[in-house]
Amino acid sequence: MRYLIIPAKDDTVQDFLAIFEHRLDTKEAFTVELIGAAQRSLAQNGLFHVWCTDVAAYFYNIPKRQVRKNVEQEAIKISLKRMCYNQTGWSFILTEKVDALTNEKAVVLQSTAEYQRGAMFMFMDWVQSYVANEPRFGNTILECLGEYKMLLDRQIT
């Protein structure tokens, strides 16, 4: 049996610890394999971009095919990251950049390409919940597909 543990989500940690302690109590040998969560996957990235297109189409009241990647979709991505950081304080959403000429530092929104797989899962989980409860985004229910669904199912079971 495999478990996805996201340290920032206390319920996943507590569920795993309870299962782990139960296994210890049985006194039977078992194997534990720790696998780091790699960079977010292309499947996660693809689904997130589909979601941003859906939200942008609703918000800007335009057909999905007219949503421009570097305009409406990018604006939605920025808004979602900002709202997520404001509500959660998750540090992976931000990064520090340094100006090569002046050495000035600025804290900016991190590209989702830099998120670890577990962080991207947490962010997508937040996005799905936020959009469903946000009237400005039409309380849109975002589809749960592919690797995101697999990780979500793995967390629940």
C-alpha positions in Angstrom: 0.0 0.0 0.0 1.3 3.5 -0.9 0.6 6.8 0.9 1.1 10.3 -0.2 2.3 12.4 2.8 2.3 16.2 2.3 4.0 17.7 5.4 2.0 20.9 5.1 -1.3 19.0 5.3 -1.5 17.8 8.8 -4.3 15.3 8.1 -2.1 13.3 5.7 0.7 13.2 8.2 -1.6 12.1 11.1 -3.3 9.4 8.9 0.1 8.0 7.9 1.4 8.0 11.5 -1.7 6.2 12.7 -1.3 3.5 10.0 2.5 3.3 10.7 2.0 2.9 14.5 -0.7 0.2 13.8 1.8 -1.7 11.6 4.5 -1.4 14.4 2.0 -2.8 16.9 1.5 -5.9 14.8 5.2 -6.8 15.3 5.3 -8.0 11.7 8.1 -6.9 9.4 7.3 -4.5 6.6 9.1 -2.3 4.1 9.1 1.5 4.0 10.2 3.3 0.8 10.7 7.0 0.9 10.4 8.7 -2.5 10.9 12.4 -2.8 8.3 14.3 -4.7 10.0 15.3 -7.9 9.2 18.5 -9.9 5.6 18.9 -10.8 4.7 16.6 -13.7 3.7 17.6 -17.2 0.3 16.0 -16.4 -0.2 18.3 -13.4 1.0 21.3 -15.5 -1.4 20.4 -18.4 -4.4 20.1 -16.1 -3.6 23.3 -14.3 -3.4 25.1 -17.6 -6.8 23.7 -18.6 -8.2 24.9 -15.3 -6.8 28.4 -15.9 -8.3 28.5 -19.4 -11.7 27.4 -18.0 -11.6 30.1 -15.3 -10.3 32.8 -17.7 -13.1 32.0 -20.2 -15.7 32.4 -17.4 -14.1 35.5 -15.8 -13.6 37.4 -19.1 -16.8 36.1 -20.6 -15.1 34.8 -23.7 -15.0 31.4 -25.5 -12.2 29.1 -24.3 -10.6 29.1 -27.7 -10.2 32.9 -27.4 -8.3 32.8 -24.1 -4.8 33.9 -24.8 -2.1 32.1 -22.9 0.1 35.2 -22.1 -2.8 37.5 -21.4 -6.0 36.1 -19.8 -4.6 32.8 -18.7 -1.5 34.4 -17.2 -3.6 36.9 -15.4 -5.7 34.1 -13.8 -2.5 32.2 -12.8 -1.2 35.3 -11.1 -4.5 35.9 -9.3 -4.7 32.3 -8.1 -1.1 32.3 -6.8 -1.6 35.6 -5.0 -4.8 34.5 -3.4 -3.3 31.1 -2.4 -0.3 32.8 -0.8 -2.5 35.3 1.0 -4.7 32.5 2.4 -2.1 29.8 3.1 1.3 31.5 3.4 2.9 28.6 1.6 6.5 29.7 1.0 6.9 27.7 -2.3 4.6 30.1 -4.0 7.2 32.9 -3.8 10.9 33.1 -4.8 13.6 35.7 -4.4 15.1 37.3 -7.5 18.3 39.4 -7.6 19.0 42.2 -10.1 22.4 41.4 -11.7 23.3 45.1 -12.1 22.0 46.6 -8.8 22.0 43.5 -6.6 18.5 44.6 -5.5 16.4 41.7 -4.3 12.7 41.2 -5.0 10.2 38.6 -3.9 8.1 37.5 -6.8 5.6 34.7 -7.6 7.4 31.5 -8.5 6.6 29.7 -11.7 4.6 26.5 -11.2 7.3 24.8 -13.2 9.5 25.1 -10.2 7.0 23.6 -7.7 7.7 20.1 -6.4 5.1 17.5 -7.2 3.7 17.5 -3.7 3.6 21.3 -3.6 1.8 21.4 -7.0 -0.7 18.9 -5.7 -1.4 21.1 -2.7 -1.7 24.2 -4.8 -4.1 22.4 -7.3 -6.1 21.2 -4.3 -6.4 24.7 -3.1 -7.2 26.1 -6.5 -10.0 23.5 -7.0 -11.6 24.4 -3.7 -11.1 28.2 -4.1 -12.6 28.4 -7.6 -15.6 26.3 -6.6 -16.3 28.8 -3.8 -15.5 32.0 -5.6 -18.5 33.7 -7.2 -16.3 35.9 -9.4 -15.1 32.6 -11.0 -18.7 31.3 -11.3 -18.2 28.8 -8.5 -16.8 26.6 -11.3 -16.2 22.9 -10.6 -12.8 22.0 -12.1 -12.4 18.5 -13.5 -10.3 16.1 -11.5 -8.3 14.1 -14.0 -5.0 12.2 -14.6 -2.2 12.3 -12.1 -3.9 14.9 -9.9 -6.9 12.5 -9.5 -4.5 9.6 -8.8 -2.7 11.6 -6.1 -6.0 12.7 -4.6 -7.3 9.2 -4.6 -4.1 7.9 -3.0 -4.4 10.6 -0.3 -8.0 9.6 0.5 -7.4 5.8 0.6 
